[in-house]
Amino acid sequence: MILKYIRTAAVLTCFSSPTLTLAAPLTITHEQQTDLAVTLYTNNLGLIQDTRQLPALEEDQTVVIRDVSNQMQTETLQIRDAGLVKEQTLNNALLNYHALLQHYIGKSVTLSRQQPNGEEVRQNVTLLNVDGNTALVENGTQVESVPLYSSDWRIIFPTRPDNLLLKPSLTFRSQGTPEPAQAKLSYLTQGLSWQMDYVMTLNEGNTELVVDGLASLINNTGTPLHNARVNLLAGDVYKTENPRYRAKEVMMAAARADEGSAPLPETINDYQLYTLKDTVTLQDQQRTQVPLLHADKVKVESLQRYSFYIHAGIDNQTQKVKPESFIRFTNNLHHGLGSPLPSGQVRFFSPDKKGELHYTGGTHINQTAIGEQVELAMGKAFDVTISRRQTDYQTAFDGTVAEYELRIQNSANKSRDVEISSLFSQPWKLISSTMQPLEQSAGSAKWRINVPGNSEGLLTMRVRLTKQK
């Protein structure tokens, strides 16, 4: 009896003691955001460092952070100055048609069908399954199929499920904080990227170039990024299989970028980091362009180029071709540049006699360090035609001897520089040519010919091709 009494007293004590209640969930939006730094990479990757103002937190109080990326890599998430975090969750179940269908499998929905006379007929059914573009429903004792994307059929859902959100959110619980604090969230995310777009305007003589570089910032994270301090990392960042290792490297680079105002661009390991002077708002599903570099009067060289193979065989055909047009310049201060050039798309514009600009071609530029030479193809030359024919072919004891003639017709009023390269797939020796080649190697020889306007240039060459042993 005594034992029974004690148990009863303990139960009474438990029910009569004050109930421990948890604090109400706290929701934090971008309105409590005090700072936002974003580092964009060129391969669908971004680093977000988000600072939010938090009040004092009770232990185990649920904090809901709204306006975060729905492509967050949660394994890289770090929450600082919000107490020791016990649990963190990315709530990414967003409201959409497919999510509603999945939620209501096994539950009652309403089918609506438009009749030919315009009347609408509704029927309550049970959604059994979804298979591709077809839903299976139970109507009484029958199982029927309904097309999901038909203009005649609609599925009406009774209510919006509580677990499906309009926007993603982050939830965490911690040991609490005794006073208000600035909580710092940092994480890697997909859906962010940037690319370089160049507009290069040639002068009338094709001797100088105006270079305008625009950085295109792309946000597909599902949330706008308001008044962000933006860093752009130029270079190919390898994506390791271990996301935590990648996060450590990327976050260290971004942390260095925030240490003071280094001149632009700044070298981070083997990459170039550009820091935009002004804050930028990146709306979701938008591409924002900001100027990154500008250079006037870049000295360039305009030329045409043609390459062909010389092989051991008779060629009775006369080949008429258009050479490729190129511009060439060196990325240094002497030529009017001297700044690292991120890879990107290039679009050329040239003026006519009235000074109006016209689009004259496009190409891609690779990442170019200071001091490197740049060659950009602009397309086929219109006014220059090269006619190539074999004028002699003889066999020798150790191989063959071939002679070629190349006539370069320049129909333009201005002179043109044409580079001609002969390529070889076997040992060779130049016997004679109308001019000495600029370069020779084991597999090629290169000549450069200046052809005055409305005239013709001639290049002949005689070579010995040796049999390979």
Backbone hydrogen bonds, N-H to C=O, Kabsch-Sander energy under -0.5 kcal/mol:
donor,donor_aa,acceptor,acceptor_aa,energy
5,Y,1,M,-2.4
6,I,2,I,-2.4
7,R,3,L,-2.1
8,T,4,K,-2.1
9,A,5,Y,-2.8
10,A,6,I,-2.5
11,V,7,R,-2.2
12,L,8,T,-2.4
13,T,9,A,-2.8
14,C,10,A,-2.2
15,F,11,V,-2.0
16,S,12,L,-1.9
17,S,13,T,-1.5
21,T,19,T,-0.6
26,L,62,T,-3.0
28,I,26,L,-0.5
28,I,64,V,-3.5
32,Q,29,T,-1.5
33,Q,30,H,-1.4
34,T,51,T,-2.3
35,D,51,T,-1.3
37,A,49,Q,-2.6
38,V,229,R,-2.9
39,T,47,L,-2.5
40,L,38,V,-0.5
40,L,231,N,-2.8
41,Y,45,L,-2.2
45,L,192,L,-0.8
46,G,189,T,-2.0
47,L,39,T,-2.6
48,I,46,G,-0.5
48,I,187,Y,-2.7
49,Q,37,A,-2.8
50,D,48,I,-0.5
50,D,185,L,-3.4
51,T,35,D,-2.9
52,R,183,A,-2.5
53,Q,32,Q,-2.8
54,L,52,R,-0.5
54,L,181,A,-3.0
57,L,177,T,-0.6
60,D,174,S,-3.0
61,Q,58,E,-1.8
63,V,172,F,-2.4
64,V,26,L,-3.7
64,V,62,T,-0.5
65,I,63,V,-0.6
65,I,170,L,-4.2
66,R,28,I,-3.3
66,R,64,V,-0.7
67,D,168,P,-0.8
68,V,168,P,-0.6
70,N,221,T,-2.9
72,M,69,S,-0.9
73,Q,188,L,-2.8
74,T,72,M,-1.1
76,T,73,Q,-2.5
77,L,74,T,-1.4
78,Q,186,S,-2.2
80,R,78,Q,-0.5
80,R,184,K,-2.7
85,V,83,G,-0.5
86,K,173,R,-3.1
87,E,173,R,-1.7
89,T,171,T,-3.2
91,N,89,T,-0.7
91,N,169,S,-3.2
92,N,90,L,-1.0
94,L,92,N,-1.4
95,L,165,L,-3.0
100,L,96,N,-2.3
101,L,97,Y,-2.2
102,Q,98,H,-2.4
103,H,99,A,-2.2
104,Y,100,L,-2.0
105,I,102,Q,-1.0
106,G,127,L,-4.6
107,K,104,Y,-2.3
109,V,125,V,-2.6
110,T,156,I,-2.5
111,L,123,Q,-3.2
112,S,154,R,-2.7
113,R,121,V,-2.4
114,Q,152,D,-2.1
115,Q,113,R,-0.6
115,Q,119,E,-3.4
118,G,115,Q,-2.2
121,V,113,R,-2.4
123,Q,111,L,-2.2
125,V,109,V,-2.7
126,T,138,E,-2.0
127,L,107,K,-2.5
127,L,125,V,-0.5
128,L,126,T,-0.6
128,L,136,L,-2.9
129,N,136,L,-1.5
131,D,134,T,-3.2
134,T,131,D,-1.6
135,A,146,V,-2.8
136,L,129,N,-2.8
137,V,135,A,-0.5
137,V,144,E,-2.8
138,E,126,T,-2.9
139,N,137,V,-0.6
139,N,142,Q,-3.0
140,G,138,E,-0.6
141,T,139,N,-0.6
142,Q,139,N,-1.8
144,E,137,V,-2.8
144,E,142,Q,-0.5
146,V,135,A,-2.6
148,L,133,N,-2.8
150,S,147,P,-0.5
154,R,112,S,-2.4
156,I,110,T,-3.5
156,I,154,R,-0.5
157,F,155,I,-0.6
164,L,161,P,-1.0
165,L,93,A,-3.0
165,L,163,N,-0.6
169,S,91,N,-1.7
170,L,65,I,-3.1
171,T,89,T,-3.1
172,F,63,V,-2.0
173,R,87,E,-2.2
175,Q,84,L,-1.5
177,T,57,L,-1.6
181,A,54,L,-2.2
183,A,52,R,-2.3
183,A,181,A,-0.9
184,K,80,R,-2.1
185,L,50,D,-3.5
185,L,183,A,-0.5
186,S,78,Q,-2.0
187,Y,48,I,-2.0
189,T,46,G,-2.4
190,Q,71,Q,-1.6
193,S,218,I,-1.7
194,W,41,Y,-1.0
195,Q,216,S,-1.7
196,M,343,S,-0.7
197,D,214,L,-2.7
198,Y,345,Q,-3.3
199,V,212,D,-2.6
200,M,198,Y,-0.5
200,M,347,R,-2.6
201,T,199,V,-0.5
201,T,210,V,-2.4
202,L,200,M,-0.6
202,L,349,F,-2.6
203,N,208,E,-1.9
206,N,203,N,-1.5
209,L,298,V,-1.5
210,V,201,T,-2.3
211,V,209,L,-0.5
211,V,295,A,-2.7
212,D,199,V,-2.1
212,D,210,V,-0.5
213,G,293,L,-2.9
214,L,197,D,-3.2
214,L,212,D,-0.6
215,A,290,V,-3.1
216,S,195,Q,-3.1
216,S,214,L,-0.6
217,L,215,A,-0.7
217,L,288,T,-3.9
218,I,193,S,-2.9
219,N,286,Q,-1.7
220,N,191,G,-3.5
220,N,218,I,-0.5
225,L,282,L,-2.6
226,H,224,P,-0.6
228,A,280,V,-2.9
229,R,36,L,-3.0
230,V,228,A,-0.7
231,N,38,V,-2.8
232,L,274,Y,-3.1
233,L,40,L,-2.5
234,A,232,L,-0.6
234,A,272,Q,-3.4
235,G,233,L,-0.5
237,V,235,G,-0.9
238,Y,236,D,-0.6
240,T,238,Y,-0.8
246,R,242,N,-1.8
247,A,243,P,-2.6
248,K,244,R,-2.0
249,E,245,Y,-1.8
250,V,246,R,-2.6
251,M,247,A,-2.8
252,M,248,K,-1.9
253,A,249,E,-1.9
254,A,250,V,-2.2
255,A,251,M,-2.4
256,R,252,M,-1.9
257,A,253,A,-1.5
258,D,254,A,-1.3
259,E,256,R,-1.2
260,G,258,D,-1.7
262,A,260,G,-0.8
266,E,273,L,-3.1
268,I,266,E,-0.5
268,I,271,Y,-2.2
269,N,267,T,-0.5
271,Y,268,I,-2.7
272,Q,234,A,-2.0
273,L,266,E,-3.5
274,Y,232,L,-3.0
274,Y,272,Q,-0.5
276,L,230,V,-2.2
276,L,274,Y,-0.5
280,V,228,A,-2.4
282,L,225,L,-2.5
282,L,280,V,-0.6
283,Q,281,T,-0.8
285,Q,219,N,-2.1
286,Q,219,N,-0.9
286,Q,283,Q,-1.1
288,T,217,L,-2.8
288,T,286,Q,-0.5
290,V,215,A,-2.1
292,L,213,G,-3.2
293,L,213,G,-1.5
295,A,211,V,-2.4
298,V,209,L,-3.0
299,K,297,K,-0.6
299,K,335,H,-2.1
300,V,207,T,-2.4
301,E,328,R,-2.6
303,L,326,F,-2.2
304,Q,417,D,-2.6
305,R,324,E,-2.4
306,Y,419,E,-2.6
308,F,421,S,-2.0
310,I,423,L,-2.7
311,H,309,Y,-0.6
313,G,311,H,-1.5
319,Q,317,Q,-0.6
319,Q,388,R,-2.9
321,V,319,Q,-0.5
321,V,386,I,-2.5
324,E,305,R,-2.6
325,S,379,G,-3.8
326,F,303,L,-3.1
327,I,376,L,-1.8
328,R,301,E,-2.4
329,F,374,V,-2.1
331,N,372,E,-3.0
332,N,330,T,-2.0
335,H,332,N,-0.6
336,G,333,L,-1.3
337,L,332,N,-2.7
341,L,368,T,-2.7
344,G,365,I,-1.8
345,Q,196,M,-1.6
346,V,363,T,-3.2
347,R,198,Y,-1.9
348,F,361,G,-3.2
349,F,200,M,-2.2
350,S,358,H,-2.4
352,D,356,E,-1.8
355,G,352,D,-1.7
358,H,350,S,-2.0
360,T,348,F,-2.2
361,G,348,F,-0.7
363,T,346,V,-2.1
365,I,344,G,-2.7
368,T,341,L,-2.6
369,A,367,Q,-0.5
371,G,331,N,-3.8
372,E,369,A,-1.7
374,V,329,F,-3.5
376,L,327,I,-2.4
378,M,325,S,-3.1
379,G,325,S,-0.9
381,A,323,P,-3.0
385,T,409,Q,-2.2
386,I,321,V,-2.8
387,S,385,T,-0.5
387,S,407,R,-2.6
388,R,319,Q,-3.2
388,R,386,I,-0.5
389,R,405,E,-2.1
390,Q,315,D,-0.5
391,T,389,R,-0.6
391,T,403,E,-1.9
392,D,403,E,-1.3
394,Q,401,V,-2.8
396,A,399,G,-3.3
399,G,396,A,-0.8
400,T,465,L,-2.4
401,V,394,Q,-3.2
402,A,463,V,-2.3
403,E,392,D,-2.5
404,Y,461,M,-2.6
405,E,389,R,-2.6
406,L,459,L,-2.9
407,R,387,S,-2.5
408,I,406,L,-0.5
408,I,457,G,-3.1
409,Q,385,T,-3.0
409,Q,407,R,-0.7
410,N,408,I,-0.6
410,N,455,S,-2.8
411,S,383,D,-3.1
411,S,409,Q,-0.6
416,R,451,V,-2.4
418,V,416,R,-0.6
418,V,449,I,-2.9
419,E,304,Q,-3.5
420,I,418,V,-0.5
420,I,447,W,-2.5
421,S,306,Y,-2.6
422,S,445,A,-2.3
423,L,308,F,-2.7
424,F,443,G,-2.6
425,S,310,I,-0.5
429,K,464,R,-1.5
431,I,429,K,-0.6
431,I,462,R,-2.7
432,S,462,R,-1.6
434,T,460,T,-1.8
438,L,446,K,-2.6
439,E,446,K,-1.2
441,S,444,S,-2.7
445,A,422,S,-1.8
446,K,439,E,-2.4
447,W,420,I,-3.0
449,I,418,V,-2.7
451,V,416,R,-3.0
451,V,449,I,-0.6
454,N,412,A,-1.7
455,S,410,N,-1.0
455,S,452,P,-0.9
457,G,408,I,-2.7
459,L,406,L,-2.4
461,M,404,Y,-2.0
462,R,432,S,-3.0
463,V,402,A,-2.6
464,R,429,K,-2.8
465,L,400,T,-3.0
465,L,463,V,-0.5
466,T,427,P,-2.3
466,T,464,R,-0.6
467,K,398,D,-3.3
